[in-house]
Amino acid sequence: MKILFLSNNEISDDFIYWLKNIAKEEIVLYDKPMNIELLKKIKPNFIVSYNYRFIIKQEIINYMKNNIINLHISLLPWNRGADPNLWSFLEDTPKGVTIHIIDESIDTGPILVQKEVYMDESIETLKSSYEKLHREIQELFKRSWSDIKNKKLKPIYQNLKGSLHYKNDFKKIECLLNKKGWNIPTMEFKKEYKNLRGK
């Protein structure tokens, strides 16, 4: 199977190795905006989106006929959109990872599989928790990929009463990372956020 793998982040070598050598898939990596003309040239059987910063157009979604999924590091419907890990701490919402079918809106497509992930806020930093979620989503994908591509999972439509954040939301609180950056302990980050909101 030919997979068009859309991602803007450096994907771990072992994950790519697994896709190519264990799952035996043909992988085309792409990190730029996708258009229908290029898609028709590549002719993938499946599209996987993972930390891909560009909106996938409706014509591409239609062309792929539900053979397009997203790996999202939140427990949907909580924290759809940008910076899901960060907001899960600030708003005390459930934490986890989700693989879902892509539809026309932001992280609203039917869920194929997800896993809640426990975070010990007494020891986690934003960086360590982010890395933990990426390990979890990759492992979830590995365990589920055969069932996903063979259509053995029943999609579950989302209750959209969760939460949604945009890139501009982060700009309002970016100042909280000035001193320690992403290495800030999650409990300290939450305290700074409460102080900011109290001003």
N, C-alpha and C positions, 0 to 999 in steps of 0.2 A: 504494500500500500504506500502510495506517495502522500506524505504529510507536508503541508505548508505550515511551518512553525513561525509564528509572528511573535517577536519579542524584542524589546529595547534594552533589556539587561543582559549582561554576560551570563549565559546559562552554564551551570556547572558541567565540567567535562564528563563527570561520571553519569550525569543525566543524559547527555547526548550519546555517550557510549552505550547506555542501556537502550535507548531508542533504536540505534543503528545495529548493535550487535546482539542484544538479547531479544528485543521485540522484533528485530529484523525488518525495520521500516526504512523506506527511502525518505530522507529528510531534506527539505529545502528551507534554509533559515533566511528570514527576511525581517528588516527592521525599519523600513520606510513606509510611507503611505501606500496602501494597496489600491489598485484600480482594476476594473473588470477586464480590460484588455490584457494586462499582465497576468491576471488570474487564468484567463483562457489559454495563455501561452504555457503556463506552468502545468495546468490541468491536474490539480491535486485531487485525491479522493477524499481528503479530510483537511480541515484547517484547525490548528490549535493556537489559541491566543494566550500568551503568558507574559504579563507585565508589558503589554503593548500599548503605547501611549496615544495611538491614533484611533479615531472613530472608524469602525468598519461600516461601510456604506450599505444601504438597504439592498442595492442591486447585487452586491456580493453575497449577502445573507440569502437572498432568493435563489441565486445561482447554485449555492452549495446545498440547498434543500435539507437543512437541519444537520448537515455534516460539518458543523463549525462550533467549537466549544471554547470556553474561557476557563482558565485556572485563576481563581480569585482568592486572596488570602484574608477572607473574612467568613463568618458564619452567616451567609445570606438568609433572610433579607437585611440583616444588620450590616451597616457600613458598606453600602454600595458606593461605587465611584472611587474617588482619590483618597490615598493615605488611610486605608481601612484599619491597619494595625494601630496607628496613632490614635484615631478616634475611638477605638474600642476601649482604650484606657481612660481617655478623657471623659467619656460618657458612660463608663461602666456597663458596656454592652457585652453580650456573649462573644467569645473569641473562637476562631476556627478557620477552616479552609473549605472551599466549595468548588466543584466542577459543574458548570452549567452550560446549557445550550445558549448560544448568542441570539438575541432578538434585536428589535429596533431601538430599544432603550438601554440605559446604563445598568448593567448587571441585574436585569429583571427576568432573564430567560429561565425556562424550566430547569430545576435542579436535577442533576443525574446522581451525584453522590457528594456527601460532605462529612466533615468530622469536626467535632468540638475539641478544642485544644486548651488544656489547663496552663495558665501562666501564674507562676509564683511571683507576685509583685514585689516581694521583699528582696528578690535577687535579680530580677530581669531589668535590663535596660531597653530602650527603644530598639537599639541595634540587635541585641541578643534575641529579643522577642520576634523581630522581623526575620532574622535568620532561621529561627525555630519554625516559623510558619512556612517559610520556603522549603525547608526540609520536609515538613509534613505534607505540603501540597504535592511535592514531587513523589513522595512515597505513596500517597493516595492515588495519584495518576498511574503509577506502576502497577498497583494492585488492581486498578479498575479498567485499565486500557483495553484489555481483551473484551470485557463486557460492553464497554462504551462503543468500540468500533463494530461490534457484532450486534448492536442494538438490543442487548439483553436487559438493559436497565429501563425501568418505567419512569419517564420524566415526571417530576412533581412541580406543579405550578406554584409560584411563590405567593405568599401573603405579603403584600408590599407595605405593611405597616412598620417596617424596620426603620432604617435611616439611610440617608444619602448625603455625600459630601463632594464638593468640587475643589479644584485646585486653588481657587481664590480663597476658600475657607482656611487653608493652611497659611496663606500669606498674613492673615490676621493674628496668627499665633507663632509665626516663625521666629520672632524675637526671643522666645523661650529657649531656643536652642543655641543662642549666641555663645554661652560659656562652655558647655560640654558637648554640644552637637548631639548626634544620635546616641552617644554613649551615656546620656543622662539616664539615671535610674527612673523607672516608671513612676514610683511613688513620689519622687522629687518633682518630676514633670507634672504630675497631677496637682501637686501642691502649688507650683508656680502658676498653673492654669487657673486655679481657684483665686489666687491672689490677683491675677490679671483681670479676671471677670469682676472682682470686688472693687476695682478702682473706678 
